[in-house]
Amino acid sequence: MLKSLRIDNFTPPEESIYLTYAIKNERREETLLLMTEYKKLLDKALDYLWNKTRIEVKSTTDKRGRHNKKVKVTLPKKKEVYKEFRDQLEKVNLLASHYVDKAINDAFSILKSWRKRVLKGRASLRKPRVKKPYVRIKSTLRKVINEEVRITVKPYEYLTFSWRNTWFKGRVKGLELGEPVIKDDKVYLPFRYRVQPQTPLNFLAIDSNLFTLDAYDGEKFVTFSLKQLYSLKYGMAKKRGKVQSFASKRGKKGKELSRKYSHRERDRVMDYVHKFVNVLLELYPFTTFVVERLDKQNMFKDASNALSRKVSRTVWRTIHNVLKYKAPLHGSRVVEVNPYLTSRSCPRCGHVSRKVGKTFTCERCGFTLDRQLNASLNIYLRMCGLSHLDGIPSKWVGVTPLMGRRRMKAGNPLDSREAQGLRVHIKLYEFQ
């Protein structure tokens, strides 16, 4: 037992993130054969694994007489089917033999993702399929030469893609190339960035709301406004409805217009989110960001139609994912906590209030604070592993909400700022 507990190396494990950039696929005709043949391999791999997948559905009835379905999905084990499976695919393979291994791995990955969604009730029990062809190039099938990558299609048959004249050339200098992904119009190049082991010095607990992100950093409260992002989603939703109505009656012209607007909303939202996260990381470098582990699907169950529409326009998970992606570049990291009862619990005595309006008031000890700021304070305590019994510092006692919204003084480093055309509104709150 002591032998198994022995520590061979005191160096912390190395962490890496991938910076992915896209270049135009200028060799579409040559890559068409590669994508077509790889899709055939992937479809056959999915068919083979689907025939060995077991699905069990059980119907149950709860105390209220409502019928529920429990689904159990059992996937075949890779070790048991790999050898026979690979031999069958190799007989129909027209590409290099390593594409068979990649197709098997991708097929297992697709089925595992489908299984997770089925168990959550977010996917049907039909077999998943690959709609658009693509190829993920295995590391043994690509070779990097200076600022080019050479990809093997068949023995002694290659494709070459270069990023020599791209805008991100300087950013990826000295980084290791991962597994490129070839699609019909673009080639995606993931570069591996090795993160230096660092210990974040600061903490920021963030409570996500409809129009704001309310945060607490251990000394003060800070509010980040997201009204511009909400307005963007609202306006694009209206425009998308008009475009869909027009496209359904205009035939070919309608299809062209619909194709033009299909990704415009997503691109604008992602542009805003990336700029917002960049500003946040500049304000708080070397910080542990604590966010809520939110599930929007559960929010729709008890919400009214009006509230459901508002919640559907939020992009909390997108902001959290982009923050996770970029935080290591600034010496920071992201931690998720359970948001249960964070806005209804008293951080001083732990009492849970049944009714909470705009202002939280503890019925037991009289603690009073804005509901959203109170949630960020409780998230901070959960991140620290503290509860109301662990001796909260005295500076949190007697906190009262500020009347109204104060503007910050000119020259404050946390004041509102312009960042690449993006206005981020930040307001500071202090203890009274």
PyMOL commands that set and color helices and strands:
alter all, ss='L'
color gray80, all
select helices_A, chain A and resi 28-51+78-92+98-119+139-141+227-247+252-261+264-283+296-299+305-312+316-330+371-384+394-396
alter helices_A, ss='H'
color red, helices_A
select strands_A, chain A and resi 15-24+54-61+67-74+135-136+142-145+148-154+157-162+176-177+181-182+186-195+202-208+212-216+221-225+287-292+333-337+359-361+368-370+417-419+422-424+426-429
alter strands_A, ss='S'
color yellow, strands_A
deselect
rebuild
show_as cartoon
